[in-house]
Amino acid sequence: MPLKLLIDEMRKARRMVVLTGAGMSTESGLPDFRSSDGLWRKHRPETLATVEAMRERPLLFYEFYRYRLDLLAKAQPNAAHAALVELEKRGRIKRIITQNVDGFHSRAGSTDVAEIHGTLRHARCHDCGRQFSAKVLQKPVQSIDETPRCDCGGRIRPGVVLFGEPLPEKPFQRAVQAIEACDGMLIIGSSLQVYPAAALPEHAIKRGLRLWIINMAPTPFDHAAHVVVHAPAGEVLPQVAEALAHRL
Ligand code: ZN
């Protein structure tokens, strides 16, 4: 039974680092914006979530993020997020590294989170970096004059990494530091196909960490993992947290 194996392994681990991807939030009822809404069907995120789109098609760009923020406001962290909060409180988890921009780990109550792709919870000036509340991006934009601007004149944009941009250094460094301070890595809901995020399990393997994967579909790292569970995170993690709450 992979679940029992996973629990046994995690019992033995001193401290673990967690890496989460999109599969972590699927049970939060966030509709897939690629397929659920006719408005966006014609546009792939790879062409919308870019600096070029912000500059050249700002009305579409800001409408896209307003739509995504609306979806987020209606959705909630799920049982898997809550289980990770429990495990952090018990000192099992050192840090959560996430590829997700939904901010659900923090909303659920996790305190040590490295958001390596940034977050939709904040906005910032594209030019000077000043931070703003994401509320600035929730106002409808009817004309180009209404696109949100910083005092410096720069555009205010979502605090996420856009396609083609490098990852922010600090969260990635915090991710690497956590790997170096842990003896196990739990990967949840990530297909591990996007670099540089996929470099993190590689680093964990090099450092000799135990590797555990919870994901619906196979990943390129399954062969290197000590346990692989193909099941929804919202089913598996509460059972893990419950089991680890009791001493053997
Ligand atoms: Zn500015």
Boltz pocket constraint, residues with backbone or C-beta under 6 A from the ligand:
constraints:
  - pocket:
      binder: B
      contacts: [[A, 125], [A, 126], [A, 127], [A, 128], [A, 129], [A, 130], [A, 150], [A, 151], [A, 152], [A, 153], [A, 154]]
      max_distance: 6.0
